[in-house]
Amino acid sequence: MPTSPVWGSRLKTRGVVLDLIRAARTISRVELAASSGLTPPTISEAVRDLMTDGLVVEAGRGASTGGKPPTLLQLNPNARYSVGVQLERNACVIVIVDLAGRQVARTSFRGTAQMPPQQALPFLATHVNGLLDAAAVDRDRVLGVGLVSYGPQDRHAGLLLTPQPTDEWFDYPVAPRLAEILGMPVVLDNDAAAAAIGEYWIGTVDPRSTYGCIYMATGIGGGVVVAGEVYRGSSSNSVEIGHISIDVHGDECPCGNRGCLENYAGPAAVVRQALDTPGLADQLVLDPAGTDFLSEFARIAAAANAGNADARHLIEQSARYLGCAAVTITSLFDLDLIVLAGPSFAVAGSIYQTLIQQEVDRRTFARRAHPVRVVPSVSGSDAAAVGGAVLVLQSELTVGHAHAEDGMLPVRITSAGSTSSTRSPRDQRSIPE
């Protein structure tokens, strides 16, 4: 049944008001009207609806400006929860966040690289259920799961379009299958895009900022956020900076391009370079046959911090390459901020931050018009998992969480490639963008 224009407008208003309350932490109705441009009666109606649903609560009185002190509003953090899952080649992180974006539970374990998806996803679901049980989170309050991973991917169908870590994962319906096992909605998204939007939600980025995120785990990815919205491109596979060509005559990459950044600056590349450096592999006890590039890379980064000249050279070389990528996305999108996120920045992040900042300061096209800051993610290694949970929460804040009788329940993926919903065909998706 198509959504009426009146209901669509009501949802939009509700989402605007809820997002303003989230961003302000505490705010009065008068301030909401001034910030949104909506009329006081419209604000009162939207706030009343949100309070009836338990999403917003009153939080005492604000300072008086001459009359009656205003009543302050804030999100009710326990009203809703979401789960974020970072599915990496070598590691997996699961977090639960509340409606305010605060992390309430976390677990991590070795990745599922050696498992076929038919085995890995039930294993993953067991960990999700175990974490929800341990945190005593009521599943009726869980909006869904944000499953974030590397690309390319078909976000709407919930498919990975890459034969990594093995051919069995290619074109496998990871989101529909996980939703079926868990019995709750699951949305698939890019890990770098998720990490980028997570910074906005948590409130560490100016809402007016146009900023980018460089995400480095086993590979390198990127994301750009404009006015609180992730830049998606035509298929949600945008800003793949790891596959920017930095050498047109370089080796062919599995992605099809040549001379990709990831093959020069990514953790796997740094590990290969370390293995080729005389004596370094023995010093750091690197495994030539190993596949856990995150752990091996962390050893190299730690040695760089400790003053090992060869390790330092490799990390600085990687950082300079990433600086080149940062200059590229800054010039393309006219960014004013770059966030460094992901587990591979955990140990040597200060080296990367310093050298990337130097490259941006020296080479960015618009450097005389405005500065560009390079900063670490507030969520660190968990940025993608937290961002995955945030993407689910955004469905609450952008269009509002409607009731079954309104015909607007989130799509529940019931089997591979199929969905059930009462939305109009144009709105068929598991989590609204």
C-alpha positions in Angstrom: 0.0 0.0 0.0 1.6 3.3 -1.0 2.6 5.7 1.7 0.4 8.8 1.8 2.1 12.3 1.4 0.8 13.3 4.8 2.4 10.3 6.5 5.6 10.7 4.5 5.8 14.3 5.7 5.1 13.3 9.3 7.9 10.7 9.2 10.3 13.3 7.8 9.4 15.8 10.5 9.8 13.1 13.2 13.2 12.1 11.8 14.4 15.7 11.7 13.3 16.3 15.3 14.8 13.1 16.6 18.1 13.8 14.9 18.3 17.3 16.3 17.7 15.9 19.8 20.4 13.3 19.2 22.9 15.9 18.0 22.2 18.4 20.8 22.1 15.7 23.6 19.6 18.0 25.5 17.5 20.6 23.8 14.2 22.5 24.5 11.1 22.6 22.2 11.8 26.3 21.5 15.4 25.5 20.4 14.0 22.7 18.3 11.7 25.1 16.5 14.5 27.6 16.0 17.0 24.9 14.7 14.6 23.2 12.4 12.5 26.1 11.0 9.3 24.1 12.0 6.4 25.7 13.7 6.0 25.3 17.5 2.8 23.3 17.0 4.5 20.9 14.6 7.4 20.5 17.1 5.0 19.8 19.9 3.2 17.2 17.9 6.4 15.4 16.8 7.8 15.5 20.4 4.5 14.1 21.7 4.7 11.2 19.2 8.3 10.5 20.1 7.6 10.5 23.8 4.6 8.2 23.3 6.9 5.8 21.6 9.4 6.1 24.4 12.1 7.4 22.2 12.4 10.8 23.9 12.1 11.7 27.6 12.1 15.0 29.5 15.4 15.8 31.2 14.7 18.6 33.7 14.7 22.3 33.2 17.1 24.5 31.3 18.3 28.0 32.2 15.6 30.7 32.3 15.9 33.6 29.8 13.4 35.7 31.8 10.3 33.6 31.8 9.5 30.0 32.8 12.6 27.7 32.5 12.3 25.5 29.4 11.8 21.8 29.7 14.7 19.9 28.2 14.4 16.8 26.0 16.8 14.0 25.3 16.9 10.6 23.7 15.9 7.6 25.8 19.0 5.5 25.2 17.4 2.3 26.4 14.4 2.6 24.0 16.2 0.9 21.1 19.4 -1.0 20.5 21.2 -2.2 17.4 24.0 -4.7 16.7 27.1 -3.9 14.6 29.2 -6.8 13.2 32.5 -6.2 11.5 33.3 -9.2 9.3 37.0 -9.2 8.5 39.2 -11.8 6.8 41.2 -12.3 10.0 39.0 -10.9 12.8 35.5 -10.3 13.8 34.1 -7.6 16.2 30.5 -7.5 17.5 29.1 -4.5 19.4 25.7 -3.6 20.8 24.9 0.1 21.0 21.9 2.0 22.5 19.8 4.6 20.8 22.3 7.3 21.8 25.1 5.4 20.0 26.8 4.4 23.2 28.5 1.0 23.2 26.9 -1.3 25.9 28.6 -4.6 25.0 31.4 -5.9 22.8 33.1 -9.1 21.9 35.8 -10.1 19.3 37.2 -13.3 18.1 39.3 -14.8 15.3 37.9 -14.3 11.9 36.0 -16.7 9.8 38.5 -16.8 6.9 39.0 -20.6 7.1 35.3 -21.3 7.2 32.8 -21.6 4.3 29.9 -19.1 4.7 27.5 -22.0 5.5 29.5 -22.6 8.6 30.7 -19.1 9.4 27.3 -17.4 9.6 25.7 -19.7 12.1 29.0 -19.4 14.1 28.6 -15.6 13.9 24.9 -15.7 14.9 25.8 -17.7 18.0 28.2 -15.0 19.1 25.5 -12.3 18.4 22.9 -14.1 20.5 25.4 -14.8 23.2 26.3 -11.1 23.5 22.7 -10.0 23.6 22.0 -12.5 26.3 25.1 -11.4 28.3 24.1 -7.8 28.0 20.4 -8.6 29.0 19.1 -6.7 26.0 15.4 -7.3 25.2 15.3 -8.5 21.6 12.0 -6.6 21.0 14.1 -3.4 21.4 16.7 -4.5 18.9 16.2 -2.7 15.5 18.5 -5.0 13.6 22.1 -5.9 12.7 24.5 -3.9 10.6 26.9 -6.3 9.0 29.9 -4.5 7.6 32.6 -5.9 5.5 34.9 -5.3 2.5 33.7 -4.8 -1.0 32.6 -4.9 -3.7 29.1 -5.8 -2.6 25.5 -5.6 -3.6 24.2 -3.8 -0.6 20.5 -4.1 -1.3 20.6 -7.8 -2.1 23.1 -8.4 0.8 25.7 -10.1 -1.4 29.5 -10.0 -1.3 30.8 -9.7 -4.9 34.4 -10.8 -4.2 35.9 -14.3 -3.9 37.5 -13.4 -0.6 38.6 -15.0 1.6 37.6 -18.0 -0.6 35.6 -18.5 -3.8 32.6 -19.8 -1.7 31.9 -16.3 -0.4 31.5 -14.8 -3.9 27.9 -13.9 -4.6 26.8 -15.5 -1.3 23.7 -13.9 0.3 25.4 -13.1 3.6 22.8 -10.6 4.9 19.7 -12.6 4.0 21.2 -15.8 5.4 22.3 -14.1 8.7 18.8 -12.5 9.0 17.2 -15.9 8.6 19.4 -17.4 11.3 19.0 -14.6 13.7 15.3 -13.8 13.0 15.9 -10.1 12.8 16.7 -7.6 10.0 20.2 -7.4 8.7 21.7 -4.8 6.4 25.0 -5.2 4.6 27.3 -2.3 4.2 30.8 -1.3 3.4 33.1 -1.2 6.5 34.7 2.1 5.6 31.4 3.9 4.9 30.1 2.5 8.2 33.2 3.8 10.1 32.7 7.2 8.5 29.1 7.7 9.5 29.8 6.4 13.0 32.0 9.4 13.7 29.1 11.7 12.8 26.6 9.9 15.0 28.7 9.8 18.1 29.0 13.5 17.8 32.8 14.0 17.3 32.3 15.6 13.8 30.8 19.0 13.1 27.4 18.2 11.5 28.2 20.8 8.8 31.5 19.2 8.0 32.3 17.4 4.7 34.7 14.8 5.8 36.4 11.6 4.7 37.4 8.4 6.4 40.4 6.2 5.5 39.7 2.8 6.9 42.5 0.2 7.2 42.1 -3.3 8.3 43.5 -6.1 6.2 42.7 -3.9 3.2 42.2 -0.2 2.6 38.9 1.5 2.1 37.4 4.9 2.2 34.2 6.8 2.9 32.9 10.3 2.5 30.1 12.0 4.5 28.3 15.1 3.4 25.8 16.8 5.7 25.5 13.6 7.7 24.8 11.4 4.7 27.3 8.8 3.3 28.1 9.4 -0.3 27.0 6.2 -2.0 27.6 6.5 -5.7 25.5 4.4 -8.1 26.0 1.1 -6.3 27.2 1.9 -2.8 30.8 0.9 -3.8 32.2 4.4 -3.8 35.5 5.9 -2.5 37.4 2.7 -2.8 40.7 4.4 -2.3 42.5 1.1 -1.8 42.0 0.6 -5.6 43.2 3.9 -6.8 46.0 3.3 -9.2 49.3 4.8 -8.1 51.3 3.1 -10.8 49.8 2.6 -14.2 52.5 0.1 -15.0 52.1 -1.8 -11.7 51.1 -5.3 -11.2 47.5 -6.3 -12.0 45.3 -6.4 -8.9 42.6 -9.0 -8.3 40.1 -6.1 -8.7 41.1 -5.7 -12.3 43.0 -2.5 -12.0 46.8 -2.1 -12.1 49.1 -0.6 -9.5 46.5 -0.3 -6.7 47.3 1.6 -3.5 46.4 -1.4 -1.4 49.2 -3.5 -3.0 51.8 -0.9 -2.0 50.5 0.5 1.3 48.1 -2.1 2.8 49.0 -4.4 5.7 49.5 -7.4 3.5 51.8 -5.4 1.3 53.8 -4.1 4.3 54.1 -7.7 5.6 55.4 -8.9 2.2 57.9 -6.0 2.1 59.1 -6.9 5.6 59.6 -10.6 4.5 61.8 -9.3 1.7 63.9 -7.1 4.0 67.0 -9.0 5.0 66.9 -10.0 8.6 63.7 -8.2 9.5 61.4 -11.3 9.3 63.7 -13.2 11.7 63.9 -10.2 14.1 60.1 -9.9 14.2 59.3 -13.6 14.0 57.2 -13.2 10.9 55.6 -16.3 9.4 56.3 -16.5 5.6 53.4 -18.8 5.2 51.0 -16.9 7.5 47.7 -15.4 6.5 46.9 -13.4 9.6 48.2 -10.1 8.1 46.6 -8.0 10.9 48.8 -9.6 13.6 51.9 -9.7 11.4 51.4 -6.0 10.5 50.9 -5.1 14.2 54.4 -6.6 14.9 56.0 -4.4 12.3 54.1 -1.3 13.5 55.2 -2.0 17.1 58.8 -2.4 16.0 58.6 0.9 14.1 57.4 2.6 17.3 60.2 1.0 19.2 62.8 2.4 16.9 63.6 -0.4 14.5 64.9 1.5 11.4 63.8 -1.1 8.8 60.3 -1.4 10.3 60.0 2.4 10.6 60.9 2.8 6.9 58.2 0.4 5.8 55.5 2.1 8.0 56.5 5.6 6.9 56.5 4.4 3.2 53.0 3.1 3.7 51.9 6.3 5.4 53.3 8.4 2.5 51.3 6.3 0.0 48.2 6.8 2.1 48.9 10.5 2.2 48.8 10.5 -1.6 45.3 8.8 -1.4 44.2 11.4 1.2 45.2 14.2 -1.1 43.2 12.6 -3.9 40.0 12.2 -2.0 40.4 15.7 -0.4 40.7 17.3 -3.8 37.9 15.3 -5.3 35.4 16.0 -2.5 36.8 19.3 -1.1 37.0 17.7 2.4 37.8 19.6 5.6 38.5 16.6 7.8 40.0 13.1 7.3 39.4 10.4 10.0 41.8 7.5 10.3 39.9 4.4 11.4 40.4 0.6 11.7 42.5 -1.9 13.5 45.6 -1.4 11.4 46.0 2.2 12.7 45.8 0.9 16.3 49.6 0.5 16.9 51.3 3.0 14.6 48.4 5.5 14.2 50.5 8.5 15.3 53.1 7.8 12.5 50.3 7.6 9.9 48.5 10.7 11.3 51.7 12.8 11.2 52.8 11.9 7.7 49.3 12.0 6.1 48.8 15.4 7.7 52.1 16.6 6.1 51.1 15.3 2.7 47.7 17.0 2.9 49.1 20.3 4.1 51.7 20.3 1.3 49.7 19.0 -1.7 45.9 19.5 -1.3 44.5 21.7 -4.1 42.3 23.9 -1.8 44.9 24.2 1.0 44.9 28.0 0.7 41.1 28.2 1.0 40.8 26.1 4.2 42.7 23.7 6.4 42.2 19.9 6.3 42.7 18.1 9.6 43.7 14.5 9.9 42.5 12.9 13.1 42.1 9.4 14.6 38.7 7.8 15.0 37.2 8.0 18.4 36.1 4.3 18.0 39.6 3.1 17.0 39.7 -0.5 16.0 35.9 -0.9 16.5 35.0 2.0 14.2 33.4 -0.2 11.5 31.4 -2.4 13.9 30.1 0.7 15.8 29.3 2.3 12.4 27.4 -0.8 11.3 25.2 -0.4 14.4 24.8 3.3 13.7 23.6 2.6 10.2 20.8 0.6 11.7 20.0 3.4 14.2 19.9 5.9 11.3 16.8 4.2 10.1 15.2 5.4 13.3 16.4 8.9 13.0 15.9 9.6 9.3 12.4 8.3 8.8 11.3 7.2 12.2 10.3 3.8 13.5 6.7 3.2 12.5 4.2 0.7 13.8 2.9 -2.4 12.0 -0.5 -0.8 11.6 1.1 2.0 9.6 2.4 -0.4 7.0 6.0 0.7 7.4 7.7 -2.1 9.3 11.4 -2.6 8.3 12.0 -5.2 5.7 12.8 -8.6 7.2 14.9 -10.7 5.0 13.4 -14.1 5.1 15.4 -16.2 2.7 18.2 -15.8 0.2 17.4 -12.8 -2.0 13.8 -12.4 -0.8 12.2 -9.8 1.4 8.9 -9.3 3.1 7.4 -5.8 3.6 4.3 -3.8 3.2 6.2 -0.8 1.7 5.7 0.4 -1.8 8.0 -1.2 -4.4 10.1 2.0 -4.5 10.8 1.6 -0.7 11.8 -2.1 -0.6 15.0 -2.2 1.3 16.0 -3.6 4.7 17.2 -0.3 6.2 16.2 3.0 4.7 19.1 5.1 3.3 
